[in-house]
Amino acid sequence: MHNGLYLGGVQLPFVSSLRVYLPREAYTEKQFGYFQGRLEEDQNAVTVDAQELADSLGRVSRSSANPLPTPAVDRVRVLQMSENSPLLYAPNQVVARSISATAELLSGPMAQLARLVVPEPEWSENLQRAAGAPELDTEVQTRTSTWGIPFSWFTLVFANDRMEVVEANGRVLTVRIQVPVAVAAARAGRTLKMLAEMAPDLDLFEELDDLHSWLQGFSDDGVVELDYGPIANRVHPDDSPADVHAGLACLADGDLAGAAAAYRRLASRWIPIRQLARAN
């Protein structure tokens, strides 16, 4: 943290996000009223980044055993694609996402460890308290990934899409690529169709099928944003979208050698970053 900005310290995980911004019309009066209460005067994407990091650090450093956030840390991002375009909104929905992640944790292979850290009665109490938070019925608009970006996300964007590069003190704080929901969903759909014919057993097919279904649940007036987060400082300028699309094009043409070469380029770029998760 430097002057309120996260500059990519190695002691914290790199978190990247895929979020959907939606127009005012996509929300009910009650939902939008709640979001308005979360907006702060003169906020921007960078200040929200800093607030979310401070919120996260506050949760892991507090003395209580409750790891779940409260509605007090709900934040809402605002995006305007051009000067005359309408405002679009993306609530971080941190409570709803935490409840979902907790349910997955307590039913997965790490459940025993989770219950050693926080006893079962406290998990139940904290989950019940969190479930009383407002707007949990809103479709989750943000997906996150630590220590790397899923290759399926790169199928949604191209190098010539709208891009924001955020820099400070000689470091790249993040890179954000934005594309209309309708365009992203169409790209995912075309890739799915090709993979269904050429390589239905690839993990990418299952990941992209889930991603495509998620995108189809949103208004075509929305915008998808791929936010690299602090990992951008290690990879920007990043050729991953081009490599993913090149590999898929080779696969569609039956050029397995070309597809393998594209994958090797991706692996050489991202495996060292994913290995940081196990570094000390």
C-alpha positions as CSV (number, residue, x, y, z in Angstrom):
1,M,0.0,0.0,0.0
2,H,1.5,3.3,-1.0
3,N,-0.5,6.6,-0.8
4,G,-3.7,4.5,-0.7
5,L,-2.7,2.4,-3.8
6,Y,-1.8,-1.2,-3.8
7,L,1.5,-1.6,-5.6
8,G,1.6,-5.4,-5.8
9,G,3.3,-6.5,-2.6
10,V,4.4,-10.1,-2.8
11,Q,2.8,-10.8,0.6
12,L,-0.7,-10.5,-0.8
13,P,-2.3,-12.7,-3.5
14,F,-2.8,-11.2,-7.0
15,V,-6.5,-11.0,-7.6
16,S,-7.9,-10.5,-11.1
17,S,-11.6,-9.8,-11.8
18,L,-14.2,-10.3,-14.5
19,R,-17.1,-8.0,-13.8
20,V,-20.3,-6.9,-15.6
21,Y,-21.5,-3.3,-15.6
22,L,-25.2,-2.9,-16.1
23,P,-27.4,0.2,-16.9
24,R,-29.8,1.7,-14.4
25,E,-32.8,0.0,-16.0
26,A,-31.4,-3.5,-15.1
27,Y,-32.1,-2.9,-11.4
28,T,-35.3,-2.5,-9.4
29,E,-35.9,0.7,-7.5
30,K,-35.0,-1.0,-4.3
31,Q,-31.8,-2.4,-5.7
32,F,-30.7,0.8,-7.2
33,G,-31.5,2.8,-4.1
34,Y,-29.2,0.5,-2.1
35,F,-26.4,0.9,-4.7
36,Q,-26.7,4.7,-4.6
37,G,-26.1,4.5,-0.9
38,R,-22.9,2.7,-1.5
39,L,-21.5,5.3,-3.9
40,E,-19.0,7.9,-2.6
41,E,-18.6,11.4,-3.9
42,D,-15.6,11.7,-6.3
43,Q,-14.9,8.0,-6.3
44,N,-13.2,6.3,-9.2
45,A,-12.0,2.8,-10.1
46,V,-8.6,3.3,-8.4
47,T,-10.1,4.6,-5.1
48,V,-12.5,1.7,-5.0
49,D,-9.6,-0.7,-5.5
50,A,-7.9,0.8,-2.5
51,Q,-11.0,0.7,-0.4
52,E,-11.6,-3.0,-1.3
53,L,-8.0,-3.8,-0.3
54,A,-8.3,-2.0,3.0
55,D,-11.6,-3.8,3.7
56,S,-10.0,-7.1,3.0
57,L,-7.0,-6.4,5.2
58,G,-9.4,-5.3,7.9
59,R,-11.2,-8.6,7.9
60,V,-8.1,-10.7,8.1
61,S,-6.5,-8.6,10.9
62,R,-9.5,-8.3,13.2
63,S,-9.6,-10.1,16.5
64,S,-12.9,-11.9,16.0
65,A,-13.1,-15.3,14.3
66,N,-15.7,-14.1,11.8
67,P,-14.0,-14.1,8.3
68,L,-17.2,-12.9,6.5
69,P,-17.7,-9.3,5.5
70,T,-20.7,-7.1,6.4
71,P,-22.7,-4.8,4.1
72,A,-20.6,-1.9,5.4
73,V,-17.9,-3.0,2.8
74,D,-20.3,-3.2,-0.2
75,R,-18.9,-1.0,-2.9
76,V,-20.3,0.0,-6.3
77,R,-18.2,0.8,-9.4
78,V,-19.4,3.1,-12.1
79,L,-18.3,3.0,-15.7
80,Q,-19.0,5.4,-18.6
81,M,-17.8,4.1,-22.0
82,S,-17.9,7.5,-23.7
83,E,-18.8,11.1,-22.8
84,N,-22.4,10.8,-24.0
85,S,-23.1,7.2,-23.0
86,P,-25.1,6.3,-19.9
87,L,-23.6,5.3,-16.6
88,L,-23.2,1.6,-15.9
89,Y,-23.0,0.1,-12.4
90,A,-21.2,-2.9,-11.0
91,P,-21.7,-3.7,-7.3
92,N,-18.9,-5.8,-5.8
93,Q,-21.5,-7.9,-3.9
94,V,-18.8,-9.0,-1.5
95,V,-21.2,-10.4,1.0
96,A,-23.1,-12.6,-1.5
97,R,-19.8,-13.8,-3.1
98,S,-18.4,-14.6,0.4
99,I,-21.5,-16.7,1.3
100,S,-21.2,-18.6,-1.9
101,A,-17.5,-19.2,-1.4
102,T,-18.0,-20.3,2.3
103,A,-20.6,-22.8,1.2
104,E,-18.2,-24.2,-1.3
105,L,-15.4,-24.3,1.3
106,L,-17.4,-26.1,3.9
107,S,-18.5,-28.8,1.4
108,G,-15.1,-29.2,-0.2
109,P,-11.8,-31.0,0.7
110,M,-10.7,-28.0,3.0
111,A,-13.8,-28.3,5.2
112,Q,-12.1,-30.0,8.1
113,L,-9.3,-27.3,8.2
114,A,-12.0,-24.5,7.9
115,R,-13.8,-25.9,10.9
116,L,-10.5,-26.1,12.9
117,V,-9.9,-22.4,12.2
118,V,-13.5,-21.3,12.9
119,P,-15.7,-23.8,14.9
120,E,-18.9,-25.1,13.3
121,P,-21.3,-23.1,15.5
122,E,-19.5,-19.8,14.7
123,W,-19.7,-20.6,10.9
124,S,-23.4,-21.2,11.2
125,E,-23.9,-18.0,13.3
126,N,-21.8,-15.9,10.9
127,L,-23.5,-17.3,7.8
128,Q,-26.9,-16.6,9.3
129,R,-26.0,-13.1,10.1
130,A,-24.5,-12.5,6.6
131,A,-27.6,-14.0,5.0
132,G,-29.6,-11.1,6.4
133,A,-27.7,-8.6,4.2
134,P,-29.7,-6.7,1.6
135,E,-29.7,-7.4,-2.1
136,L,-28.5,-11.0,-1.9
137,D,-31.0,-11.9,-4.6
138,T,-29.2,-9.8,-7.2
139,E,-27.3,-11.8,-9.9
140,V,-23.6,-11.9,-9.0
141,Q,-21.8,-9.6,-11.4
142,T,-18.2,-10.2,-10.5
143,R,-16.0,-13.3,-10.7
144,T,-12.4,-13.3,-9.3
145,S,-9.3,-15.4,-9.8
146,T,-6.1,-15.4,-7.7
147,W,-2.6,-15.9,-9.0
148,G,-3.5,-15.9,-12.6
149,I,-6.3,-15.3,-15.1
150,P,-8.3,-18.2,-16.5
151,F,-7.6,-18.6,-20.2
152,S,-11.4,-18.7,-20.9
153,W,-11.6,-15.1,-19.9
154,F,-9.2,-14.1,-22.7
155,T,-11.6,-15.6,-25.3
156,L,-13.9,-12.6,-24.5
157,V,-11.5,-9.8,-25.4
158,F,-9.2,-8.7,-28.3
159,A,-6.2,-6.4,-28.3
160,N,-8.2,-3.7,-30.1
161,D,-10.9,-3.6,-27.5
162,R,-11.3,-0.6,-25.2
163,M,-8.4,-0.7,-22.7
164,E,-7.4,1.4,-19.6
165,V,-3.8,1.1,-18.3
166,V,-3.6,2.5,-14.7
167,E,0.0,3.5,-13.7
168,A,1.5,5.2,-10.6
169,N,5.1,5.7,-9.6
170,G,6.5,3.8,-12.5
171,R,4.4,0.7,-11.9
172,V,1.3,-0.7,-13.7
173,L,-1.4,-0.9,-11.1
174,T,-3.9,-2.7,-13.3
175,V,-5.1,-3.0,-16.9
176,R,-8.8,-3.0,-17.6
177,I,-10.3,-4.2,-20.9
178,Q,-13.9,-3.5,-21.6
179,V,-16.3,-5.0,-24.2
180,P,-20.1,-5.0,-24.6
181,V,-21.8,-8.0,-23.0
182,A,-23.5,-8.9,-26.4
183,V,-20.1,-9.0,-28.1
184,A,-18.4,-11.0,-25.3
185,A,-21.3,-13.5,-25.2
186,A,-21.1,-13.9,-29.1
187,R,-17.4,-14.5,-28.9
188,A,-17.8,-17.1,-26.2
189,G,-20.6,-18.8,-28.2
190,R,-18.6,-19.0,-31.4
191,T,-15.6,-20.5,-29.5
192,L,-17.9,-23.0,-27.7
193,K,-19.4,-24.2,-31.0
194,M,-15.9,-24.7,-32.4
195,L,-14.7,-26.6,-29.3
196,A,-17.8,-28.8,-29.3
197,E,-16.7,-30.0,-32.7
198,M,-13.0,-30.1,-32.4
199,A,-12.1,-30.6,-28.7
200,P,-15.0,-31.2,-26.4
201,D,-12.8,-32.8,-23.8
202,L,-10.7,-29.7,-23.2
203,D,-11.1,-28.1,-19.7
204,L,-11.5,-24.9,-21.6
205,F,-14.8,-26.1,-23.1
206,E,-16.3,-26.7,-19.7
207,E,-15.0,-23.4,-18.3
208,L,-16.3,-21.4,-21.3
209,D,-19.7,-23.2,-21.2
210,D,-20.1,-21.9,-17.7
211,L,-18.9,-18.5,-18.5
212,H,-21.2,-18.2,-21.6
213,S,-24.2,-19.2,-19.5
214,W,-23.3,-16.6,-16.9
215,L,-23.0,-13.8,-19.5
216,Q,-26.3,-14.7,-21.1
217,G,-28.0,-13.9,-17.9
218,F,-27.2,-10.2,-18.3
219,S,-28.6,-7.4,-20.4
220,D,-27.0,-6.8,-23.8
221,D,-26.7,-3.1,-22.8
222,G,-24.1,-4.1,-20.2
223,V,-20.3,-4.1,-20.5
224,V,-17.9,-6.9,-19.5
225,E,-14.6,-5.8,-17.9
226,L,-11.5,-7.9,-17.6
227,D,-9.5,-6.3,-14.7
228,Y,-6.0,-7.7,-14.4
229,G,-5.4,-6.2,-11.0
230,P,-1.8,-5.9,-9.7
231,I,-0.7,-8.9,-11.7
232,A,-0.7,-6.5,-14.7
233,N,2.7,-5.1,-13.5
234,R,4.3,-8.5,-14.3
235,V,2.7,-9.2,-17.6
236,H,1.8,-5.9,-19.3
237,P,1.9,-5.5,-22.3
238,D,0.2,-8.9,-22.4
239,D,-0.2,-11.0,-25.5
240,S,-2.4,-13.6,-23.8
241,P,-5.6,-12.7,-25.6
242,A,-3.8,-12.9,-29.0
243,D,-2.2,-16.2,-28.0
244,V,-5.5,-17.7,-26.9
245,H,-7.3,-16.6,-30.1
246,A,-4.3,-17.8,-32.2
247,G,-4.3,-21.2,-30.5
248,L,-8.1,-21.6,-31.1
249,A,-7.8,-20.6,-34.7
250,C,-5.0,-23.2,-35.2
251,L,-7.2,-25.8,-33.5
252,A,-10.1,-25.0,-35.8
253,D,-7.8,-25.4,-38.8
254,G,-6.5,-28.7,-37.5
255,D,-3.0,-27.2,-37.0
256,L,-2.1,-29.0,-33.7
257,A,1.5,-27.8,-33.9
258,G,0.4,-24.2,-34.0
259,A,-2.1,-24.7,-31.2
260,A,0.6,-26.3,-29.1
261,A,3.0,-23.4,-29.7
262,A,0.4,-20.9,-28.6
263,Y,-0.2,-22.9,-25.4
264,R,3.5,-23.0,-24.7
265,R,3.7,-19.2,-25.0
266,L,0.8,-18.9,-22.5
267,A,2.3,-21.5,-20.1
268,S,5.7,-19.8,-20.1
269,R,4.0,-16.5,-19.2
270,W,1.5,-17.7,-16.5
271,I,3.0,-20.8,-14.8
272,P,5.7,-18.7,-13.1
273,I,3.0,-16.4,-11.8
274,R,0.8,-19.2,-10.5
275,Q,3.9,-20.7,-8.8
276,L,4.1,-17.5,-6.6
277,A,1.1,-18.9,-4.7
278,R,3.5,-21.4,-3.2
279,A,6.4,-19.2,-2.8
280,N,7.7,-18.0,0.7
